[in-house]
Every structure is written in structure tokens, then in C-alpha cells.
Amino acid sequence: MSRIVDDMDDEFDDEFDDIEEVDESVDEATLSVTEFVKRVNRVLNREFGSGVWVQGEVVKWRVVGRNAYCQFRVTSLLRQHRVAMQDGIKVRVFGRPNVWDAAGKFSLVVTSIDPRFTLGDMQATRDELVRKLKTAGLYDENRRRSFPDLPLRVGVITSIGTAAWHDILSRFEASGLPFQLKVANVRVQGDGAVPQIVDAIWALGARDDIDVIMMVRGGGSKTDLACFDAEEIAVAIAQSRLPVVTGLGHEIDVSIADEVAYRNHTTPTACAAALIDQAQGMIDRAEGAWQAIARQSRSLLEVAESKILERAAGIRTNAIGAIERSNTRLALTAQRIAARPIVVLGSAEQALATFEARTRLLDPVNTMARGWSITKAADGTTLRSVTQANVGDALVTTVADGTLTSTVKEKDDPHG
């Protein structure tokens, strides 16, 4: 509220700059400070007796003992709309102007506040930032990232020790899945929260041992969650190399960080549950695929076994048929032999006689009887060429009725 007071002080300073010297001879009563303040307050009461609405920005907010009831009333009205009084928010307040007797300081005693004005200003600021992000192409950029099927390596941005941290930690541990958490411990409200969160997003996004970034914070007032409406955080999320998921505040809270994230969830617990479901679903699908492969393998083996048995049965049937046909042919042959033995034997004798005649023609004895002879060397080698014998060699010549022994005196070698 100091900003409102300071602005009014400046207006009074400007008026004092225009003071002109007056004629001291004028017979006017001189007022004491107390009397002057009372007269000023009477003027203020005539002008603003019922009070006045004033709008401005809260600067150097602090709670003091004076007018504690009014302070409680104002903060309670804001709290009903989940807005906390703090520096930086814009307010429209109702009160009565006054000059304090003791210090002579002008002030506005606030008795009421318009929460809709503050909410409207906050919404207008958010709407303008959303428009700016969309124009720059950043609003949907993080949603273009590829989300992992098995997000077990999670970079967590939160304040360690808070209820939100303990909730997600217990969820991950209870899942029984091998999650690996890399935690960036940051402030999640107040001074320093925005730069710490931005640094954490960039640091986790640069690591190669993380699948997804998770940003969580428990519930609070709209002003407690105001840091997540910061442009710097929105840009860092949009440009993160990794997909960012959020679980910020209550179910009814939706921040700019939620809007630009790859996926947002109503609470930190819901955010953790979503990652667990994603990982468990992938594991279930993998196990289902293996089971399907096993079932298909068993089915193929059964089909193959059935085909082999069918083929074996076919071979057995064909073999039995072939044997039966052979037996039938043998029986028919035997019947023909029994019915015509003379014809069959005559044919056999004729075939034997022909074979015998051919054999006699090929018998060496018969050949030598016609004047042929066989000459062999002393070692029994049959001579087929003069090159196989030398002068002086003993030769044995076989004729039709005996053998002759001779010695080579000379030889006529046509090749020599």
C-alpha cells in the first residue's frame, strides 16, 4: 500500500512547489500543527467522507499493529479468492483519507478491497504472455519433443522436504519400478524462485542420463504460484531439449508453465502417477508381446508336428501300397510262370545258348586256335609293344597247344 501513499505524497509536494509568498500584514489566525491537521481532516471528510476507491501496485507490504482489523478484513477478502497480499500485485482498495495527528503523515485507511480487480489484472497479464508465446512459436514447442516409452530416468524440479516432494517420492517407491530420480532443489515461490527454476530446467535438460523433466509444487494461493506464470520459466520449458511434465498446485490451478509443458497434471501426485502408468504400460505391453510370441511359437510347433505326423502317415500308407502292388506283381508273375513253364524255360535256354556262344567267341583258347599267340616277359607281363622288350630278354610265348621260350636277338622298333 506504500505505493499509493507515496504517489499521493508526490502530489502534495508538487502543490508545495507552487507556494507563493503572502502578505504577512494580513490579519489571519496562525494555526498550530494539531489544529491544522484537524482542519485538513475536516476538509477531507467533507470531500471523501464516505470513502474513495483507489487503485495501485503494492510495494513494501508489511503488517503493522495499527488498524489490525482492517488489515485482516482486506487479506481475508483476497484469501477467499486464493490471492495473498504481497509486493507486486495490483489492487483496487476502498478507504478514507486521513492525516495523522502525531506524525502529520497523510494516509489512506483501507476498509475493503476488490479481489476481482486483482484477479482481472493477473489474468490480463497471463493472457498477454500467452499471446506473446504463441506469436513467438514457443507455446507448443515442448509438445513437439519425443516422449519416451519407458520414462524411468526422471529429473525432478521441486523443493525437497515439502509435502509435494514426499508424495511423489513415496509414489515412485511404492510402484516397484526401477525409477532413477535426479533432483534439483529449488525455491518454488517468492524471491529467487524464478531464476532457480530456470537454471534447473536448463541444467537437467543438458544431461544425457534423463528421459523426462518433472516440475512439481504443492497447493497454495494464486500469488504463491505466481512464479510459474513467469515468462522466463515458460521460455525455458518451451526450449528444453527434454519433454517437461508438471504437477503444480491444486486441481483448479493452471499456470503458464502448465500450458507450455509437454503434459500437465492436476497435482504432484497425479504427475508421478502418470509417469508410473506410462512405464508400467510399456512393461505390460512388452510382457504381452513376449507371451504372444510364446503362444504363436507353440501354435506353429503344433502345426508343424501335425504336418509331420500327417506326412509320416502318408509315407506309411504309400509304402504299404507299394509293397502290396509289388506282391501283386510277384504273384501274377508266379502265376504266369506256373501256367507257362515250358515257354519261360525255353526262352531262358535260348538266352543261355546265346550267352554261351558269345563266351566261346571271347575265349582266348579259341582265338589262339585260329593262329593267335600271347607273348609275355619273364615277369609275366604281357607284351603289347616291342618297346617293352630289350635285346637279350627271355620271352615266353603261349600258343593253342603249349608254350615256347625264346631270347630276343634283335628288335625292329618302328618308333626308334
C-alpha positions in Angstrom: 0.0 0.0 0.0 3.0 2.3 0.3 3.0 3.0 -3.4 -0.5 4.6 -3.1 0.7 6.7 -0.2 3.9 7.7 -2.0 2.0 8.8 -5.1 -0.2 11.0 -3.1 2.8 12.5 -1.2 4.3 13.4 -4.6 1.1 15.2 -5.5 1.3 17.3 -2.3 5.0 18.0 -3.0 4.0 19.4 -6.4 1.5 21.6 -4.8 4.0 22.9 -2.3 6.3 23.8 -5.1 3.7 26.4 -6.3 3.5 28.2 -2.9 3.9 31.9 -3.2 4.9 34.4 -0.5 1.9 36.1 1.2 1.5 39.4 2.7 2.3 38.9 6.4 0.3 42.0 7.3 -2.9 40.2 6.6 -4.7 39.6 9.9 -5.1 35.8 9.9 -5.0 33.5 12.8 -1.9 31.2 13.0 -2.8 27.5 13.5 -0.9 25.0 15.4 0.1 21.8 13.7 -2.6 19.9 15.5 -5.2 22.5 14.6 -4.1 22.5 11.0 -4.3 18.7 10.8 -7.8 18.7 12.2 -8.9 21.3 9.7 -7.4 19.3 6.9 -9.2 16.2 8.0 -12.5 18.1 8.1 -11.9 19.1 4.5 -11.1 15.5 3.6 -14.1 14.3 5.4 -16.3 16.8 3.5 -14.8 15.7 0.2 -14.4 11.9 0.9 -16.5 11.4 3.9 -18.0 8.1 2.6 -14.6 6.9 1.3 -13.0 6.5 -2.1 -11.8 3.7 -4.4 -8.1 3.9 -5.3 -6.0 1.6 -7.4 -2.3 1.0 -7.4 0.5 -1.5 -7.0 1.6 -2.9 -3.6 5.1 -2.0 -2.7 6.9 -2.8 0.6 3.9 -4.6 2.0 4.1 -5.2 5.8 1.8 -6.0 8.6 1.7 -3.4 11.4 -0.3 -3.3 14.6 -2.4 -0.2 13.7 -5.7 -0.9 12.1 -5.2 -4.7 12.5 -8.9 -5.3 11.9 -8.9 -3.5 8.6 -5.8 -5.4 7.5 -7.4 -8.7 8.5 -10.6 -7.8 6.6 -8.6 -6.9 3.4 -6.4 -10.0 3.4 -9.4 -12.2 4.2 -11.3 -10.9 1.2 -8.3 -11.7 -1.0 -7.8 -15.1 0.6 -11.3 -16.1 -0.3 -10.2 -15.8 -3.9 -6.9 -17.6 -3.2 -4.9 -14.4 -3.6 -2.3 -13.3 -1.0 -1.4 -9.7 -0.3 2.2 -9.3 -1.4 4.5 -6.9 -3.3 3.9 -6.5 -7.0 0.2 -7.3 -7.2 -2.2 -4.6 -8.4 -5.1 -3.7 -6.1 -8.2 -1.6 -6.0 -9.0 -0.6 -2.4 -11.6 1.4 -0.7 -10.8 3.7 2.2 -10.9 7.1 3.8 -8.0 9.6 3.5 -6.6 10.9 6.8 -3.7 12.9 8.2 -2.4 11.5 11.5 -2.2 14.0 14.3 1.1 12.6 15.8 3.2 12.4 12.7 1.2 14.6 10.4 1.5 12.0 7.7 -1.2 11.6 5.1 -2.6 8.0 4.7 -5.5 6.1 3.3 -7.2 3.9 5.8 -8.3 0.9 3.7 -11.5 -0.8 4.8 -12.2 -3.0 1.7 -10.7 -4.4 -1.4 -11.9 -5.5 -4.8 -10.5 -9.0 -5.5 -11.9 -9.1 -9.0 -9.6 -6.2 -10.0 -6.5 -8.1 -8.8 -7.7 -11.3 -10.5 -8.5 -9.5 -13.6 -5.1 -7.8 -13.8 -3.4 -11.2 -13.2 -5.5 -12.8 -15.9 -4.8 -10.0 -18.3 -1.1 -10.3 -17.7 -1.3 -14.1 -18.3 -3.3 -13.6 -21.4 -0.8 -11.2 -22.8 2.1 -13.6 -22.1 0.2 -16.5 -23.8 -0.3 -14.3 -26.9 3.4 -13.4 -26.9 4.5 -17.1 -26.6 2.2 -18.1 -29.4 3.4 -15.4 -31.6 7.0 -16.5 -31.0 6.1 -20.1 -31.7 7.0 -21.2 -28.2 3.6 -22.1 -26.8 3.6 -25.6 -28.4 7.3 -26.1 -28.8 7.9 -28.5 -25.9 5.0 -30.7 -27.1 6.9 -31.4 -30.3 9.5 -33.4 -28.3 9.5 -37.2 -28.4 8.1 -38.6 -25.2 9.9 -41.8 -24.1 8.0 -45.1 -23.9 9.8 -46.0 -20.7 10.4 -42.8 -18.7 12.4 -44.3 -15.8 15.1 -41.6 -15.5 13.3 -38.6 -14.2 14.8 -35.1 -13.5 12.7 -33.6 -10.7 12.4 -29.8 -10.0 10.9 -29.2 -6.6 11.6 -28.1 -3.1 13.0 -31.0 -1.1 11.3 -31.5 2.2 7.9 -30.3 1.1 4.7 -32.4 1.1 4.9 -32.5 -2.7 8.3 -34.0 -2.6 7.4 -36.7 -0.1 4.2 -37.5 -2.0 5.9 -38.2 -5.3 8.8 -40.0 -3.7 6.5 -42.4 -1.9 4.6 -43.0 -5.1 7.7 -43.9 -7.1 9.0 -46.1 -4.3 5.6 -47.9 -4.0 5.5 -48.6 -7.7 8.2 -51.2 -7.5 9.6 -50.0 -10.8 13.4 -49.0 -11.1 12.9 -45.3 -11.3 16.0 -43.1 -11.1 15.4 -39.6 -9.7 17.8 -36.7 -10.3 16.5 -33.8 -8.1 17.1 -30.1 -8.5 16.2 -28.5 -5.1 14.8 -25.0 -5.8 12.6 -22.4 -4.2 9.1 -22.6 -5.6 7.7 -19.2 -4.5 9.0 -15.8 -3.6 12.2 -14.0 -4.3 14.8 -16.1 -6.2 12.3 -18.8 -7.2 12.2 -17.9 -10.9 16.0 -17.8 -11.7 16.5 -21.0 -9.7 13.8 -22.9 -11.6 15.1 -21.6 -14.9 18.6 -22.7 -14.1 17.3 -26.1 -13.1 15.4 -26.6 -16.3 18.5 -25.8 -18.4 20.8 -28.0 -16.2 18.6 -31.1 -16.3 17.8 -30.6 -20.0 21.5 -30.7 -20.8 22.1 -34.1 -19.2 22.1 -37.4 -21.2 21.0 -39.6 -18.3 17.5 -38.2 -18.0 14.4 -39.1 -20.0 11.9 -36.5 -18.8 11.8 -33.4 -16.6 9.1 -33.3 -13.9 8.3 -30.0 -12.2 6.0 -30.2 -9.1 4.8 -27.9 -6.3 2.0 -28.4 -3.7 -1.0 -26.2 -3.3 -1.1 -22.5 -2.4 -2.7 -19.2 -3.2 -2.6 -17.8 -6.7 0.1 -15.4 -5.7 2.1 -18.2 -4.1 2.0 -19.9 -7.5 2.6 -16.7 -9.4 6.3 -17.5 -10.2 5.1 -20.3 -12.5 3.5 -17.6 -14.7 6.9 -16.0 -15.3 7.9 -15.6 -18.9 11.5 -16.8 -18.2 10.2 -20.2 -16.9 7.8 -20.5 -19.8 10.6 -19.9 -22.3 12.9 -22.4 -20.6 10.2 -25.1 -20.6 9.4 -24.4 -24.3 13.0 -24.7 -25.4 14.0 -27.6 -23.2 15.6 -30.5 -25.1 13.6 -32.9 -23.0 9.8 -33.1 -22.5 8.6 -31.4 -19.4 5.6 -32.6 -17.3 4.1 -30.5 -14.5 2.0 -31.0 -11.4 1.6 -27.6 -9.8 -0.8 -26.6 -7.1 -4.4 -27.8 -6.9 -6.8 -29.2 -9.5 -8.2 -25.8 -10.3 -4.7 -24.2 -10.8 -3.4 -23.8 -14.3 -0.2 -21.8 -14.7 1.6 -20.6 -17.8 4.2 -23.3 -17.0 1.4 -25.9 -17.2 0.2 -24.5 -20.5 3.6 -24.7 -22.3 4.6 -28.0 -20.8 4.5 -31.3 -22.8 1.8 -32.5 -20.4 0.3 -31.0 -17.2 -1.3 -32.8 -14.3 -3.6 -31.5 -11.6 -1.3 -32.3 -8.6 2.2 -33.6 -7.9 0.8 -37.0 -7.0 -1.1 -37.2 -10.3 2.0 -36.2 -12.2 4.0 -39.1 -10.6 1.1 -41.5 -11.2 1.1 -40.6 -14.9 4.8 -41.4 -15.3 4.3 -44.7 -13.4 1.3 -45.6 -15.6 3.4 -44.8 -18.7 6.3 -47.0 -17.6 4.0 -49.9 -16.3 2.0 -49.8 -19.5 5.2 -50.2 -21.6 6.3 -53.1 -19.4 2.9 -54.7 -19.7 2.9 -54.3 -23.5 6.4 -55.9 -23.7 5.4 -58.8 -21.5 2.2 -59.2 -23.5 4.3 -59.3 -26.7 6.5 -62.0 -25.3 3.5 -64.0 -24.3 2.0 -63.6 -27.7 5.3 -64.7 -29.3 5.3 -67.8 -27.0 1.7 -68.6 -27.9 2.5 -68.2 -31.6 5.6 -70.4 -31.3 3.6 -73.1 -29.6 0.9 -72.9 -32.2 3.5 -73.1 -35.0 5.2 -76.1 -33.4 1.9 -77.9 -33.0 1.0 -77.2 -36.7 4.5 -78.5 -37.7 4.1 -81.6 -35.6 0.7 -82.3 -37.1 2.1 -81.9 -40.6 5.0 -84.2 -39.8 2.6 -86.8 -38.4 0.3 -86.5 -41.5 3.3 -86.8 -43.8 4.6 -89.9 -41.9 1.1 -91.4 -42.1 1.1 -90.7 -45.8 4.6 -92.3 -46.3 3.4 -95.4 -44.4 0.3 -95.6 -46.5 2.3 -95.2 -49.7 4.9 -97.8 -48.6 2.2 -100.3 -47.7 0.5 -99.7 -51.0 3.8 -100.1 -52.9 4.5 -103.4 -51.1 1.1 -104.6 -51.8 1.4 -103.7 -55.5 4.8 -105.5 -55.6 3.4 -108.5 -54.0 0.6 -108.5 -56.5 3.0 -108.2 -59.4 5.1 -111.1 -58.0 2.0 -113.2 -57.6 1.0 -112.5 -61.2 4.5 -113.3 -62.4 4.5 -116.6 -60.4 1.1 -117.4 -61.9 2.4 -116.8 -65.4 5.5 -119.0 -64.7 3.3 -121.7 -63.3 0.9 -121.5 -66.2 3.6 -121.5 -69.0 6.8 -123.1 -67.6 7.9 -124.5 -70.9 7.7 -121.2 -72.7 9.5 -119.5 -69.9 12.2 -122.2 -69.7 12.6 -122.2 -73.5 13.2 -118.6 -73.5 15.8 -119.0 -70.7 17.6 -121.8 -72.5 17.8 -119.7 -75.7 19.2 -116.8 -73.8 21.8 -119.1 -72.1 22.8 -120.6 -75.5 23.3 -117.1 -76.9 25.4 -116.1 -73.9 27.4 -119.3 -74.2 28.2 -118.7 -77.9 29.3 -115.2 -77.1 31.5 -116.5 -74.4 33.2 -119.1 -76.7 34.0 -116.4 -79.2 35.7 -114.4 -76.5 37.7 -117.4 -75.0 41.5 -116.9 -75.7 42.0 -120.6 -76.4 39.6 -120.5 -79.3 41.3 -117.3 -80.5 44.8 -118.9 -80.4 43.4 -122.0 -82.2 42.9 -119.7 -85.1 46.7 -118.8 -85.0 46.9 -116.1 -82.4 49.5 -116.3 -79.6 50.3 -114.5 -76.3 53.9 -113.4 -75.6 55.0 -112.5 -72.0 58.2 -111.3 -70.4 60.0 -113.3 -67.8 58.0 -111.5 -65.1 54.7 -112.4 -66.7 53.9 -109.1 -68.2 52.0 -109.4 -71.5 53.9 -107.7 -74.3 51.8 -105.4 -76.5 54.7 -103.4 -77.9 58.4 -104.0 -79.0 59.3 -101.2 -76.6 58.5 -103.5 -73.7 61.4 -105.9 -74.6 65.1 -105.4 -74.9 67.7 -107.5 -76.8 68.7 -110.4 -74.6 65.4 -110.7 -72.7 63.8 -114.1 -72.3 60.3 -114.4 -73.6 57.5 -117.0 -73.1 55.0 -117.4 -76.0 51.8 -119.3 -75.5 50.1 -120.9 -78.5 47.0 -123.1 -78.7 48.7 -126.3 -77.6 51.6 -125.1 -75.4 54.4 -122.6 -74.7 57.7 -121.6 -76.3 60.7 -120.0 -74.7 62.9 -117.6 -76.7 65.6 -114.9 -76.4 65.4 -111.6 -78.1 68.3 -111.4 -80.6 67.3 -108.1 -82.2 64.2 -106.0 -82.4 62.8 -103.7 -85.1 61.5 -100.6 -83.3 59.4 -98.6 -85.7 59.5 -95.7 -83.3 63.2 -95.9 -82.7 
